[in-house]
Amino acid sequence: MVGNFGGICRLMAMTGPLLLGIFGVATAQGSYGIEYGTGRVICTDDADSQLDQTGDDYAASRAWDAYVLGEDDPCANELTDLDKGVWKQSRPFAGADEAGRSAKFRIYVLHDAYNWVSGSATEIEKDGQPVSPASIFSAPNFNARFCSANAAFGMGTSSSDGATAANNATAKKRTETVSTALTFVRDACEEGRVPIVFGVNLGEHAERVACDDGSDCTPPLADQRRLIIIATDDLAVDTNLAQALSSGLREQDVFKSLGVDRYSLFDVNSY
């Protein structure tokens, strides 16, 4: 049932601040640096990333980086596989509400081979063949991460073919399908933290976008019908999660690479 989002989304923090500590040298994707004015550890794209990555010194340094930075490693891959590639998860990213209260999120997206069946709000396909939604949402690694979250957002999307009103309505129904599926997963979680479930209707994908070289950067229609979930497990007291998520997503290159910043809506409800 849809409820009052503003009242429900203000949650108590469950975890403490993250200790970054000392860090090492170059990684495969870049090298570590400190962002001026904030003191944050960031990944840079300078000449240090060309250092020899085969020696013992590099291996020892990289192991220390992983130990200290853990999942917050800013030079880690944007998306990593879960459940043998059924799901992909992003690195944690932060957002803040209008009062400056912060929350940390992860994006979970089904592999490229999966998407919504065209025109359907209940059926999912893999490489054009129907698959059981139950098998997707019961995937063990995804399930464990969902059950350890404070909250999760099921996102509904629609491709741009057809009338806008109909596409937005389909995306809303897909939001309800995903969010309802997440409530069933939540009911099976072990005692302890029980995630609150929200739905985000992203609406239809926007019109075609030109690349820097003038070519068409709009993803194929199937890629516009991705199944995406976002979870949070580290947040400040009384954070407005809708505001924090919206602000955090604007800064995420991985979210943009999925084309999700090109959708027409951002309507949030709780379930």
Residue pairs with C-beta under 8 A, 6 or more apart in sequence:
1 271
2 269
2 270
2 271
3 269
3 270
3 271
4 270
5 198
5 242
5 268
5 269
5 270
6 240
8 196
8 270
9 151
9 196
9 198
9 239
9 240
9 241
9 242
9 270
10 238
10 239
10 240
11 150
11 151
11 196
11 235
11 238
11 239
11 241
12 237
13 234
13 235
13 236
13 237
14 150
14 193
14 233
14 234
14 235
15 233
15 234
18 72
18 234
20 41
20 68
20 69
20 72
21 68
22 64
22 68
23 32
23 41
23 64
23 65
23 68
23 69
24 32
24 61
24 62
24 64
24 65
25 31
25 32
25 48
25 51
25 58
25 61
26 32
26 48
26 49
26 50
26 51
26 53
26 58
27 43
27 49
27 62
27 65
27 73
27 75
27 76
28 49
28 53
28 75
29 43
29 49
29 75
29 76
29 77
30 43
30 44
30 45
30 46
30 49
30 75
31 43
31 44
31 46
31 48
31 49
31 51
31 75
32 41
32 42
32 43
32 44
32 65
32 74
32 75
33 41
33 42
33 43
33 44
33 46
34 40
34 41
34 42
35 41
35 42
41 69
41 72
41 74
42 74
43 74
43 75
51 58
52 58
53 62
65 73
65 75
66 73
71 91
71 92
72 91
72 92
73 91
74 91
76 91
77 91
78 90
78 91
78 253
78 254
78 257
79 88
79 89
79 90
79 107
79 109
79 254
80 88
80 89
81 87
81 88
82 88
82 89
82 108
82 139
82 141
82 142
82 145
83 139
83 140
83 141
83 142
85 111
86 110
86 111
86 114
86 136
86 139
86 142
87 108
87 109
87 110
87 111
87 139
87 141
87 142
88 108
88 109
88 110
88 111
89 106
89 107
89 108
89 145
90 106
90 107
90 108
90 109
90 252
90 254
90 255
91 106
91 254
92 104
92 105
92 106
92 234
93 104
93 105
93 106
93 107
93 248
93 251
93 252
94 102
94 103
94 104
94 105
94 248
95 102
95 103
95 105
95 243
95 244
95 245
95 246
95 247
95 248
95 249
95 251
96 102
96 103
96 243
96 244
96 247
96 248
97 103
97 239
97 240
97 241
97 243
97 244
97 247
98 240
98 243
99 238
99 240
101 235
101 236
101 237
101 238
101 239
101 240
101 244
102 235
102 236
102 239
102 244
103 232
103 234
103 235
103 236
103 239
103 241
103 244
103 245
103 248
104 232
104 233
104 234
104 235
105 230
105 231
105 232
105 244
105 245
105 248
106 145
106 230
106 231
106 232
107 228
107 229
107 230
107 252
107 254
107 255
107 258
108 142
108 145
108 228
108 229
108 230
108 231
109 226
109 227
109 228
109 229
109 258
110 124
110 136
110 226
110 227
110 228
112 223
113 126
113 127
114 124
114 125
114 126
114 131
114 136
114 226
114 227
115 124
115 125
115 222
115 223
115 225
115 226
115 227
116 123
116 124
116 125
116 157
116 158
116 174
116 225
116 227
117 123
117 124
117 125
117 130
118 159
118 161
118 221
118 222
118 225
119 170
121 156
121 170
121 173
121 174
121 176
121 177
122 133
122 173
122 177
123 130
124 130
124 131
124 133
124 136
124 227
125 131
133 177
133 181
136 227
137 143
137 181
137 182
137 184
137 185
138 185
143 185
143 188
145 231
146 152
146 182
146 185
146 186
146 189
146 195
146 229
146 231
147 185
147 186
147 189
147 190
147 193
147 195
148 193
148 233
149 193
149 195
149 231
149 232
149 233
150 193
150 195
150 196
150 232
150 233
150 234
150 235
151 195
151 196
151 197
151 198
151 231
151 232
151 241
152 182
152 195
152 196
152 197
152 198
152 229
152 230
152 231
152 232
153 197
153 198
153 199
153 200
153 229
153 230
153 231
153 245
153 268
154 175
154 178
154 179
154 181
154 182
154 197
154 198
154 199
154 200
154 229
155 175
155 178
155 199
155 200
155 201
155 202
155 227
155 228
155 229
155 230
155 260
156 170
156 171
156 172
156 173
156 174
156 175
156 176
156 177
156 178
156 199
156 200
156 201
156 202
157 171
157 174
157 202
157 203
157 204
157 205
157 224
157 225
157 226
157 227
157 228
157 260
157 263
158 167
158 168
158 170
158 171
158 174
158 203
158 204
158 205
158 224
158 225
159 167
159 204
159 205
159 221
159 222
159 224
159 225
160 167
160 204
160 205
160 206
160 207
160 218
160 221
160 224
161 167
161 221
164 204
164 264
167 203
167 204
168 201
168 203
168 204
168 264
168 265
171 201
171 202
171 203
171 204
171 263
171 265
172 201
172 267
175 199
175 200
175 201
175 269
176 199
178 199
178 227
178 229
179 197
179 198
179 199
179 269
179 271
180 271
182 195
182 197
182 229
182 271
183 197
183 271
186 194
186 195
186 197
189 195
195 231
196 270
197 270
197 271
198 241
198 242
198 268
198 269
198 270
198 271
199 268
199 269
199 270
199 271
200 230
200 245
200 266
200 267
200 268
201 265
201 266
201 267
201 268
201 269
202 260
202 263
202 264
202 265
202 266
203 263
203 264
203 265
203 267
204 263
204 264
205 218
205 219
205 224
205 259
205 262
205 263
205 264
206 262
206 263
206 264
207 218
208 216
208 218
209 216
209 217
209 218
209 262
210 216
210 217
211 217
218 259
218 262
219 259
223 259
224 259
226 258
226 259
226 260
228 258
228 260
230 245
232 241
232 245
235 241
235 244
242 268
246 266
249 255
249 260
249 261
250 261
255 261
